[in-house]
């Protein structure tokens, strides 16, 4: 009861409707929000891990990518720590900004000085695509969470069911983000490539489209007369791997380099192993152009490296062996750095190397790597196949441990008068073959 103008009136309850929830109403930390947060963190962590290498190329790109990554990380942490519709929208906006940067720099190629994603793609040529995919997941997840009505008191069965349904997606997002970040960070570890040829170590052997490419040179001892050199090309389907003897790149490239390097250096060889650009970040024939440039580099700088330019051989495993075979048979006009030098070699050792590319009868993983590297067009597949170029004038070949169409390749080489050795071989046998071939 209340008194109005001295009169006691009856109590009337308020008819004003309750205030509806505001857009900042707190949200639950459900599986969809958690998945979106970890996708955003993975998508931002990949470019962040490659920042030291990108900084060494151009600080402006590094600051741009660093700022976008930092905003993405802050937005993801805010959405997880204070889950509201506002923070979810902030997370979606930050992930969208990172996705726009990827589209501008990769598919559209508008950042023209060089490809700023290349430092992240030195272990897997699709690492930047992984980052973009994670950002797509983050944008979708944040937007769905922000648009859903709050459900403050869901039943235990509802919560458990949601976690069970989204748990595989969450695990996949976590694994992909961690793997991509580790792969991108591998470009920033180890000694930096130097343009100074001050003896064995890591040197920059070529700069393709503004991207410096590194070579490690191993030899038993410094000094003495020039020694023969073997250029080693790692495997990985032209999509995975790098030159390093340990780490994720070495794991993806195969494990034969270390034992073969030791066998060769014990026989007085120098061994050079290189990074080359990977697909799909760098389309074919980028890896072959890099391998040719490495041979020309060795010839142009033979005196500084104390190697014999007339005794250069090449070896490779898997698709690295395919590149090695192409150096032996696909001769042509050399263009680019080190004018006046050619990329001919004295001997080729290709181990478990495909000699021909086609899509028939391939398992899904191999098919995917072929589609990402040479491509699906018949002309591209023929151009990437050593079998296409088998003919006279090639150096001696060792085709070890088989490989797709290697038997047909060996037969064509023999028919052209090229010495060919086949069969299962050990690292010692490879070293003995190269020692005999280069003299």
TORKOL-866859 format. One record per residue (C-alpha): y, z, x. Coordinates in nm, 2 decimals. Each point is the difference from the previous one (the first is absolute). Layout:
N
+--------+--------+--------+
!      y !      z !      x !
+--------+--------+--------+
!      Y !      Z !      X !
...
+--------+--------+--------+
//
This chain:
439
+--------+--------+--------+
!      y !      z !      x !
+--------+--------+--------+
!   0.00 !   0.00 !   0.00 !
!   0.36 !  -0.06 !   0.11 !
!   0.35 !   0.07 !  -0.13 !
!   0.23 !  -0.30 !  -0.07 !
!   0.36 !   0.08 !  -0.11 !
!  -0.11 !   0.34 !  -0.11 !
!  -0.30 !  -0.14 !  -0.20 !
!  -0.36 !   0.06 !   0.09 !
!  -0.18 !  -0.33 !   0.00 !
!  -0.37 !  -0.09 !   0.02 !
!  -0.15 !  -0.11 !   0.33 !
!  -0.05 !  -0.37 !   0.03 !
!  -0.23 !  -0.12 !   0.28 !
!   0.13 !  -0.27 !   0.23 !
!  -0.09 !  -0.36 !  -0.10 !
!   0.09 !  -0.14 !   0.34 !
!  -0.31 !  -0.18 !   0.15 !
!  -0.11 !   0.13 !   0.33 !
!   0.13 !  -0.18 !   0.31 !
!  -0.24 !  -0.27 !   0.11 !
!  -0.14 !   0.01 !   0.35 !
!   0.23 !  -0.15 !   0.26 !
!  -0.11 !  -0.27 !   0.24 !
!  -0.03 !   0.26 !   0.27 !
!  -0.27 !   0.18 !  -0.18 !
!  -0.26 !   0.12 !   0.25 !
!  -0.31 !  -0.20 !   0.03 !
!  -0.35 !   0.10 !   0.09 !
!  -0.14 !  -0.08 !   0.35 !
!  -0.27 !  -0.20 !  -0.15 !
!  -0.23 !  -0.25 !   0.19 !
!   0.23 !  -0.30 !  -0.08 !
!   0.30 !   0.17 !   0.15 !
!  -0.19 !   0.11 !   0.30 !
!  -0.14 !  -0.35 !   0.05 !
!   0.35 !  -0.15 !  -0.02 !
!   0.14 !   0.25 !   0.25 !
!  -0.27 !  -0.07 !   0.26 !
!   0.03 !  -0.37 !  -0.06 !
!   0.38 !   0.03 !   0.07 !
!  -0.07 !   0.21 !   0.31 !
!  -0.25 !  -0.25 !   0.13 !
!   0.23 !  -0.30 !  -0.07 !
!   0.29 !   0.18 !   0.18 !
!  -0.21 !   0.14 !   0.28 !
!  -0.12 !  -0.35 !   0.12 !
!   0.34 !  -0.13 !   0.10 !
!   0.10 !   0.34 !   0.12 !
!  -0.29 !   0.00 !   0.24 !
!   0.10 !  -0.33 !   0.15 !
!   0.37 !   0.10 !   0.05 !
!  -0.02 !   0.08 !   0.37 !
!  -0.14 !  -0.35 !   0.07 !
!   0.26 !  -0.16 !  -0.23 !
!   0.28 !   0.20 !   0.16 !
!  -0.09 !  -0.16 !   0.33 !
!   0.05 !  -0.34 !  -0.15 !
!   0.32 !   0.04 !  -0.20 !
!   0.16 !   0.33 !  -0.10 !
!   0.16 !  -0.15 !  -0.32 !
!  -0.33 !  -0.08 !  -0.16 !
!  -0.14 !   0.33 !   0.11 !
!   0.29 !   0.19 !  -0.16 !
!  -0.04 !  -0.20 !  -0.32 !
!  -0.37 !   0.05 !  -0.03 !
!   0.03 !   0.37 !   0.11 !
!   0.26 !   0.06 !  -0.27 !
!  -0.22 !  -0.15 !  -0.27 !
!  -0.30 !   0.19 !   0.12 !
!   0.19 !   0.33 !   0.01 !
!   0.13 !  -0.05 !  -0.36 !
!  -0.35 !  -0.08 !  -0.12 !
!  -0.15 !   0.32 !   0.17 !
!   0.28 !   0.22 !  -0.14 !
!  -0.05 !  -0.15 !  -0.35 !
!  -0.37 !   0.06 !   0.01 !
!   0.03 !   0.36 !   0.12 !
!   0.26 !   0.06 !  -0.27 !
!  -0.22 !  -0.14 !  -0.28 !
!  -0.29 !   0.22 !   0.11 !
!   0.20 !   0.31 !   0.06 !
!   0.23 !  -0.02 !  -0.31 !
!  -0.19 !  -0.23 !  -0.24 !
!   0.25 !  -0.11 !  -0.26 !
!   0.08 !  -0.33 !  -0.16 !
!   0.31 !  -0.03 !   0.22 !
!  -0.20 !   0.05 !   0.33 !
!  -0.27 !  -0.24 !  -0.13 !
!   0.27 !  -0.27 !  -0.06 !
!   0.14 !   0.07 !   0.34 !
!  -0.35 !  -0.05 !   0.15 !
!  -0.04 !  -0.33 !  -0.18 !
!   0.34 !  -0.12 !   0.11 !
!  -0.07 !   0.09 !   0.37 !
!  -0.34 !  -0.17 !  -0.01 !
!   0.16 !  -0.31 !  -0.17 !
!   0.26 !  -0.01 !   0.28 !
!  -0.27 !   0.00 !   0.27 !
!  -0.18 !  -0.27 !  -0.19 !
!   0.31 !  -0.22 !  -0.02 !
!   0.05 !   0.04 !   0.37 !
!  -0.36 !  -0.12 !   0.06 !
!   0.06 !  -0.30 !  -0.23 !
!   0.32 !  -0.09 !   0.18 !
!  -0.15 !   0.03 !   0.35 !
!  -0.35 !  -0.13 !  -0.05 !
!  -0.05 !  -0.26 !  -0.28 !
!   0.36 !  -0.12 !  -0.01 !
!   0.06 !   0.04 !   0.38 !
!   0.37 !   0.08 !  -0.04 !
!   0.01 !   0.23 !   0.30 !
!   0.01 !  -0.29 !   0.24 !
!   0.04 !   0.15 !   0.35 !
!  -0.37 !   0.08 !   0.01 !
!  -0.26 !   0.13 !  -0.24 !
!   0.06 !   0.38 !  -0.01 !
!  -0.35 !   0.07 !  -0.13 !
!  -0.17 !  -0.14 !   0.31 !
!   0.00 !   0.34 !   0.18 !
!  -0.20 !   0.15 !  -0.29 !
!  -0.25 !  -0.29 !   0.00 !
!  -0.13 !   0.03 !   0.36 !
!  -0.33 !   0.16 !  -0.10 !
!  -0.05 !  -0.16 !  -0.35 !
!   0.20 !  -0.31 !  -0.09 !
!   0.02 !   0.12 !  -0.37 !
!   0.14 !   0.35 !   0.06 !
!   0.34 !  -0.10 !  -0.15 !
!  -0.19 !  -0.13 !  -0.31 !
!  -0.17 !   0.34 !  -0.03 !
!   0.35 !   0.17 !   0.01 !
!   0.12 !  -0.23 !  -0.27 !
!  -0.31 !   0.06 !  -0.22 !
!   0.04 !   0.38 !   0.03 !
!   0.37 !  -0.04 !  -0.11 !
!  -0.12 !  -0.20 !  -0.30 !
!  -0.24 !   0.29 !  -0.09 !
!   0.29 !   0.25 !   0.05 !
!   0.24 !  -0.19 !  -0.22 !
!  -0.25 !  -0.04 !  -0.28 !
!  -0.11 !   0.37 !   0.02 !
!   0.34 !   0.14 !   0.00 !
!   0.12 !  -0.21 !  -0.29 !
!  -0.30 !   0.09 !  -0.21 !
!   0.04 !   0.37 !   0.07 !
!   0.37 !  -0.02 !  -0.08 !
!  -0.06 !  -0.17 !  -0.34 !
!  -0.28 !   0.22 !  -0.12 !
!   0.07 !   0.28 !  -0.24 !
!  -0.03 !   0.35 !   0.15 !
!  -0.34 !   0.16 !  -0.08 !
!   0.06 !   0.36 !   0.12 !
!  -0.32 !   0.15 !  -0.12 !
!  -0.29 !  -0.26 !   0.03 !
!  -0.35 !   0.13 !  -0.04 !
!  -0.21 !   0.07 !   0.30 !
!  -0.23 !  -0.29 !  -0.10 !
!   0.30 !  -0.24 !  -0.01 !
!   0.11 !   0.11 !   0.34 !
!  -0.34 !  -0.03 !   0.16 !
!  -0.06 !  -0.34 !  -0.16 !
!   0.33 !  -0.13 !   0.14 !
!  -0.08 !   0.12 !   0.35 !
!  -0.35 !  -0.15 !  -0.01 !
!   0.12 !  -0.34 !  -0.11 !
!   0.29 !  -0.02 !   0.25 !
!  -0.17 !   0.17 !   0.29 !
!  -0.15 !  -0.32 !   0.15 !
!   0.34 !  -0.17 !  -0.02 !
!   0.16 !   0.30 !   0.17 !
!  -0.26 !   0.00 !   0.28 !
!   0.05 !  -0.38 !   0.05 !
!   0.38 !   0.05 !   0.02 !
!  -0.04 !   0.28 !   0.25 !
!  -0.24 !  -0.19 !   0.22 !
!   0.20 !  -0.31 !  -0.01 !
!   0.33 !   0.18 !   0.08 !
!  -0.15 !   0.19 !   0.29 !
!  -0.18 !  -0.31 !   0.14 !
!   0.32 !  -0.21 !  -0.03 !
!   0.21 !   0.26 !   0.17 !
!  -0.24 !   0.05 !   0.29 !
!  -0.02 !  -0.38 !   0.05 !
!   0.38 !  -0.04 !  -0.01 !
!   0.05 !   0.29 !   0.24 !
!  -0.24 !  -0.15 !   0.26 !
!   0.26 !  -0.25 !   0.10 !
!   0.22 !   0.28 !   0.12 !
!  -0.26 !   0.17 !   0.23 !
!  -0.07 !  -0.08 !   0.36 !
!   0.22 !  -0.14 !   0.27 !
!   0.28 !  -0.24 !  -0.11 !
!  -0.04 !  -0.36 !   0.11 !
!   0.23 !  -0.08 !   0.30 !
!   0.13 !  -0.34 !   0.09 !
!  -0.02 !   0.11 !   0.37 !
!  -0.31 !  -0.11 !   0.18 !
!  -0.04 !   0.30 !   0.23 !
!  -0.37 !   0.00 !   0.03 !
!  -0.29 !   0.08 !  -0.24 !
!   0.10 !   0.16 !  -0.32 !
!   0.15 !  -0.10 !  -0.33 !
!   0.23 !  -0.31 !   0.00 !
!   0.16 !  -0.21 !  -0.27 !
!  -0.17 !  -0.34 !   0.04 !
!   0.18 !  -0.19 !  -0.28 !
!   0.26 !   0.04 !  -0.27 !
!  -0.08 !  -0.19 !  -0.32 !
!   0.25 !  -0.01 !  -0.28 !
!   0.19 !   0.29 !   0.16 !
!  -0.32 !   0.22 !   0.02 !
!  -0.10 !   0.11 !   0.35 !
!  -0.38 !  -0.02 !   0.06 !
!  -0.17 !   0.23 !   0.25 !
!  -0.26 !  -0.06 !   0.26 !
!  -0.19 !   0.26 !   0.20 !
!  -0.12 !  -0.10 !   0.35 !
!  -0.29 !   0.18 !   0.16 !
!  -0.12 !  -0.04 !   0.36 !
!  -0.21 !   0.20 !   0.24 !
!   0.26 !   0.04 !   0.27 !
!   0.35 !  -0.13 !   0.08 !
!   0.07 !  -0.22 !   0.30 !
!  -0.21 !  -0.26 !   0.16 !
!  -0.04 !  -0.37 !  -0.07 !
!   0.04 !  -0.14 !  -0.35 !
!  -0.30 !   0.07 !  -0.22 !
!  -0.15 !  -0.19 !  -0.30 !
!   0.11 !   0.13 !  -0.34 !
!  -0.17 !   0.01 !  -0.34 !
!   0.21 !   0.00 !  -0.31 !
!  -0.17 !   0.21 !  -0.27 !
!   0.06 !  -0.07 !  -0.37 !
!  -0.10 !   0.28 !  -0.24 !
!  -0.19 !  -0.05 !  -0.33 !
!   0.08 !   0.11 !  -0.35 !
!   0.01 !  -0.32 !  -0.20 !
!   0.35 !  -0.09 !   0.11 !
!   0.11 !   0.27 !  -0.24 !
!  -0.09 !   0.33 !   0.17 !
!   0.00 !   0.16 !   0.35 !
!   0.22 !   0.01 !   0.31 !
!  -0.02 !   0.00 !   0.38 !
!  -0.04 !   0.38 !   0.05 !
!  -0.33 !   0.14 !   0.13 !
!   0.02 !   0.30 !  -0.24 !
!   0.15 !   0.08 !  -0.33 !
!  -0.02 !  -0.16 !  -0.35 !
!   0.06 !  -0.35 !   0.14 !
!  -0.29 !   0.02 !   0.24 !
!  -0.22 !   0.14 !  -0.27 !
!   0.08 !  -0.30 !  -0.22 !
!  -0.03 !  -0.26 !   0.28 !
!  -0.34 !   0.10 !   0.12 !
!  -0.12 !   0.20 !   0.30 !
!  -0.10 !  -0.26 !   0.26 !
!   0.32 !  -0.02 !   0.19 !
!  -0.03 !   0.32 !   0.21 !
!  -0.35 !  -0.07 !   0.15 !
!   0.09 !  -0.37 !   0.06 !
!   0.33 !   0.09 !   0.17 !
!  -0.19 !   0.25 !   0.23 !
!  -0.26 !  -0.27 !   0.09 !
!   0.27 !  -0.25 !   0.08 !
!   0.23 !   0.22 !   0.20 !
!  -0.31 !   0.12 !   0.20 !
!  -0.05 !  -0.37 !   0.10 !
!   0.36 !  -0.03 !   0.12 !
!   0.15 !  -0.16 !  -0.32 !
!   0.33 !   0.10 !  -0.15 !
!  -0.03 !   0.03 !  -0.38 !
!   0.29 !  -0.06 !  -0.24 !
!  -0.02 !   0.10 !  -0.36 !
!   0.26 !  -0.09 !  -0.26 !
!   0.14 !   0.08 !  -0.34 !
!   0.04 !  -0.31 !  -0.21 !
!   0.16 !  -0.03 !  -0.34 !
!  -0.23 !   0.07 !  -0.29 !
!  -0.04 !  -0.16 !  -0.34 !
!   0.13 !   0.00 !  -0.27 !
!   0.31 !   0.13 !   0.16 !
!   0.00 !  -0.30 !   0.23 !
!  -0.17 !  -0.31 !  -0.14 !
!  -0.23 !  -0.22 !   0.20 !
!   0.04 !  -0.14 !   0.27 !
!   0.20 !   0.30 !   0.13 !
!  -0.29 !   0.18 !   0.18 !
!  -0.10 !  -0.32 !   0.18 !
!   0.37 !  -0.07 !   0.10 !
!   0.01 !   0.36 !   0.14 !
!  -0.33 !  -0.05 !   0.20 !
!   0.14 !  -0.32 !   0.14 !
!   0.32 !   0.17 !   0.10 !
!  -0.20 !   0.27 !   0.18 !
!  -0.18 !  -0.25 !   0.21 !
!   0.33 !  -0.17 !   0.09 !
!   0.15 !   0.34 !   0.08 !
!  -0.29 !   0.08 !   0.24 !
!   0.06 !  -0.33 !   0.18 !
!   0.37 !   0.03 !   0.01 !
!  -0.01 !   0.35 !   0.14 !
!  -0.32 !  -0.03 !   0.21 !
!   0.18 !   0.10 !   0.32 !
!   0.15 !   0.32 !  -0.15 !
!  -0.33 !   0.10 !  -0.15 !
!  -0.20 !  -0.10 !   0.31 !
!  -0.24 !  -0.22 !  -0.20 !
!  -0.12 !  -0.35 !   0.07 !
!   0.15 !  -0.24 !  -0.25 !
!  -0.29 !  -0.25 !   0.07 !
!  -0.26 !   0.25 !  -0.10 !
!   0.08 !   0.12 !  -0.35 !
!  -0.28 !   0.05 !  -0.25 !
!   0.01 !   0.12 !  -0.35 !
!  -0.24 !   0.23 !  -0.20 !
!  -0.01 !   0.13 !  -0.35 !
!  -0.21 !   0.17 !  -0.26 !
!  -0.02 !  -0.10 !  -0.37 !
!   0.31 !  -0.21 !  -0.10 !
!   0.14 !   0.09 !   0.35 !
!  -0.29 !  -0.21 !   0.12 !
!   0.11 !  -0.28 !  -0.24 !
!   0.35 !   0.01 !   0.15 !
!  -0.16 !  -0.01 !   0.35 !
!  -0.21 !  -0.31 !  -0.10 !
!   0.31 !  -0.17 !  -0.14 !
!   0.17 !   0.05 !   0.34 !
!  -0.29 !  -0.18 !   0.16 !
!  -0.03 !  -0.30 !  -0.24 !
!   0.32 !  -0.03 !  -0.20 !
!   0.22 !  -0.14 !   0.27 !
!   0.35 !  -0.13 !  -0.08 !
!   0.36 !   0.01 !   0.08 !
!   0.12 !   0.35 !   0.10 !
!   0.34 !   0.10 !  -0.14 !
!   0.20 !   0.32 !   0.02 !
!   0.05 !   0.24 !   0.29 !
!  -0.09 !  -0.08 !   0.36 !
!   0.07 !  -0.37 !  -0.01 !
!  -0.19 !  -0.20 !   0.25 !
!  -0.32 !   0.21 !  -0.03 !
!  -0.30 !  -0.09 !  -0.21 !
!  -0.26 !   0.22 !  -0.17 !
!  -0.32 !  -0.15 !   0.14 !
!  -0.27 !   0.24 !   0.12 !
!  -0.29 !  -0.02 !   0.24 !
!  -0.27 !   0.16 !  -0.21 !
!  -0.05 !   0.14 !  -0.35 !
!  -0.22 !   0.29 !  -0.12 !
!  -0.02 !   0.03 !  -0.38 !
!  -0.21 !   0.29 !  -0.13 !
!  -0.11 !   0.02 !  -0.37 !
!   0.27 !  -0.26 !  -0.06 !
!   0.02 !  -0.23 !  -0.31 !
!   0.03 !  -0.36 !   0.11 !
!   0.08 !  -0.13 !  -0.35 !
!   0.18 !   0.13 !  -0.30 !
!  -0.10 !  -0.07 !  -0.36 !
!  -0.03 !   0.22 !  -0.31 !
!  -0.36 !  -0.09 !  -0.10 !
!  -0.25 !   0.29 !   0.02 !
!   0.25 !   0.26 !   0.14 !
!  -0.01 !   0.36 !  -0.10 !
!   0.32 !   0.13 !  -0.19 !
!   0.15 !   0.17 !   0.31 !
!  -0.04 !  -0.30 !   0.23 !
!   0.12 !  -0.23 !  -0.27 !
!   0.32 !   0.21 !  -0.05 !
!   0.07 !  -0.01 !   0.38 !
!  -0.04 !  -0.37 !   0.01 !
!   0.23 !  -0.05 !  -0.30 !
!   0.26 !   0.23 !   0.17 !
!  -0.02 !  -0.17 !   0.34 !
!  -0.07 !  -0.38 !   0.01 !
!   0.04 !  -0.03 !  -0.38 !
!  -0.19 !  -0.17 !  -0.27 !
!   0.11 !  -0.37 !   0.06 !
!  -0.27 !  -0.22 !   0.16 !
!   0.25 !  -0.13 !   0.26 !
!   0.09 !   0.36 !   0.11 !
!  -0.37 !   0.10 !   0.03 !
!  -0.07 !  -0.31 !   0.21 !
!   0.30 !   0.06 !   0.22 !
!  -0.12 !   0.36 !   0.07 !
!  -0.36 !  -0.10 !   0.08 !
!  -0.10 !  -0.07 !   0.36 !
!  -0.28 !  -0.22 !  -0.14 !
!   0.27 !  -0.26 !  -0.10 !
!   0.11 !  -0.05 !   0.37 !
!  -0.34 !   0.01 !   0.18 !
!   0.00 !  -0.29 !   0.25 !
!   0.01 !  -0.09 !   0.37 !
!   0.22 !   0.16 !   0.25 !
!  -0.05 !   0.36 !  -0.11 !
!  -0.07 !   0.27 !   0.25 !
!  -0.34 !   0.18 !   0.02 !
!  -0.08 !   0.21 !  -0.31 !
!  -0.19 !   0.31 !  -0.06 !
!  -0.08 !   0.04 !  -0.37 !
!  -0.16 !   0.34 !  -0.02 !
!  -0.17 !   0.19 !  -0.28 !
!   0.04 !  -0.27 !  -0.26 !
!   0.28 !  -0.06 !  -0.24 !
!   0.06 !  -0.22 !  -0.31 !
!  -0.08 !  -0.36 !   0.10 !
!  -0.02 !   0.09 !   0.37 !
!  -0.33 !  -0.19 !   0.04 !
!   0.15 !  -0.32 !  -0.14 !
!   0.31 !   0.06 !   0.23 !
!  -0.23 !   0.04 !   0.30 !
!  -0.19 !  -0.32 !  -0.09 !
!   0.32 !  -0.20 !  -0.02 !
!   0.13 !   0.13 !   0.33 !
!  -0.33 !  -0.08 !   0.17 !
!   0.01 !  -0.35 !  -0.14 !
!   0.34 !  -0.04 !   0.15 !
!  -0.12 !   0.11 !   0.34 !
!   0.14 !   0.35 !   0.00 !
!  -0.21 !   0.28 !   0.16 !
!  -0.09 !   0.25 !  -0.27 !
!  -0.19 !   0.33 !   0.03 !
!  -0.14 !   0.16 !  -0.32 !
!  -0.19 !   0.31 !  -0.11 !
!   0.04 !   0.37 !  -0.02 !
!   0.20 !   0.13 !   0.29 !
!   0.12 !   0.33 !   0.14 !
!   0.33 !   0.08 !   0.16 !
!  -0.16 !  -0.04 !   0.34 !
!  -0.12 !  -0.35 !  -0.09 !
!   0.34 !  -0.10 !  -0.12 !
!   0.16 !   0.12 !   0.33 !
!  -0.26 !  -0.19 !   0.20 !
!   0.06 !  -0.32 !  -0.20 !
!   0.38 !   0.02 !   0.05 !
!  -0.04 !   0.08 !   0.37 !
!  -0.22 !  -0.30 !   0.05 !
!   0.23 !  -0.23 !  -0.21 !
!   0.33 !   0.08 !   0.17 !
!  -0.15 !   0.01 !   0.35 !
+--------+--------+--------+
//
